[in-house]
Amino acid sequence: ECVKSNSCFLRKSPQMPVLTTEPGNLSGINACKYSGLSNKKVLGLAVTKKGKKETIILTTRSSQQSRARRPGNMFVKLGIKKNAKKGLAQLAKVMDAGFYRRDLIDEVTKKYQKIRTSFKQKKIARKPRTHRK
């Protein structure tokens, strides 16, 4: 309740829904369903970049009680494969088999597909050069 309307993560704009940048928020919308601060089970999917390499990171909350009291170690980050078949299987293993936020399976798969398509770069069509005589 205390982070519902006031938080340092909120981004407000006129005639737009209230957005948030909190860690572990899947969609970026300020709603209790997606919140990474108010929920006991957190689920986030994001991209991190190291140099030229981009990786997909799944963020969950640690199950250990001792980590819950340490904000720096509260979240567990897991790398997700970029191959569609293996990546979706990895997400299904964490969520379906682990009974972890199964209500968000559709949103996670959609976001995973969007992240994968964002990695693809457009090919520049070059015109063949003709030699002048």
N, C-alpha and C positions, 0 to 999 in steps of 0.2 A: 504494500500500500504506500509506503513512504517514497518509492521511486516511480509512482504512477504518473504524476504530473510534473515533477521537478527532479531533474537529474542532469549531471554534467554531460551525459551522453546524448541528450535530446537535441534534435535539429528541427526547428519549427519554421514553416514558411506559410504565407497566406494562401488560402485555397488549395492546400496540399495536406495529405495526412501527416501526422506527427511521426517523424522518422527517428531512429536511434542508431548509435554506433557502438553499442555495448558489445563486449566479446561474448561469443556464444549465441548471438541472435541470428537466426537463420535467414529471415527475410528483410530485416532492417526496419520493420514496422513496429511502432511502440504499442504492443499488445501483450497481454499476460501469456498467451499461448506460445509466443516466440521468445519471450524475455529470457535473457541469460543471467539476470540478477535475481529475479524473484522465484524462478523454478528450481526445484531440487535436481531435476535432470535437465541438463543443458545440451543443446545440439546446435552446432554451427559448422558451416562449410565455407571456406575462404581460400584465397590464393595468396601465396607468399612468393616473393621473388628474391633470389640470391644471384646477383650478377645477371647473366642471361637466362638462367634456369628458373622456370616457374613450376611450383608444386601446388597440389591441391591438399589442403589440410582439413581434417575433421576434428572439431573440438567437442569434447565431452567433459563432464565433471567427474572428478576422481571419486571412487567408491570408499576410499579410506577416510575415516573420520579425522585423523590427524592432519590431513592435507586441507580439510575444509576450513580450518582455522588460519591457514597461511594463504593469503590471496595470490601470492606469486606462484604457488604450486597447486592451486585449486583445480585448474583445468588441465586435461590430458589432451595432447595434440597427436593425432595419428595421420600419417601420410597415406593418401589414397592414390591408387594406380591410375594412370591416364588412359590405359586401354579400357574401352567401354565395358566389355564383358567382365574383365577382372575387377574393375572399379565398382561396378554395380553389385557384383557378388560380394565384394568386401563391405559395402554399405549394408547389404542385406544381412550379412553375418553379424554385424554389430547391432543392427536394429531389430531384425526379426528373431534371430536365434538368441540374442541377448535380452529380448523383451525391453528394449530401450527406446522410448518415444516412438512407438509404432504408429501413432497418429500422424506423424510428420513424414512418413515414407514417400508419399507422392511429391511433396514439396522438395524433399532432398534429391530425389531422382531428377526432377525438372531442373533444379539449380545445378546439379552435376553436369547435365547435358549442356546447359547454357555456358558453364565454365569451360567445358571441353571445346565448344564451338568458338569461344573467344580466343582460344589458343591458336586457332588456324589463321594464317595470314593470307591475304589475297595475293594471287599471283599477278604480277604486272605484265600485261600483254605488250610485248615490244614488236615494233614494226621491223621487218627485215630491211637491212641497209642495202641500197643498190649502188653499185659503183658507177661513177660518172666517167665518161670517156672524153 
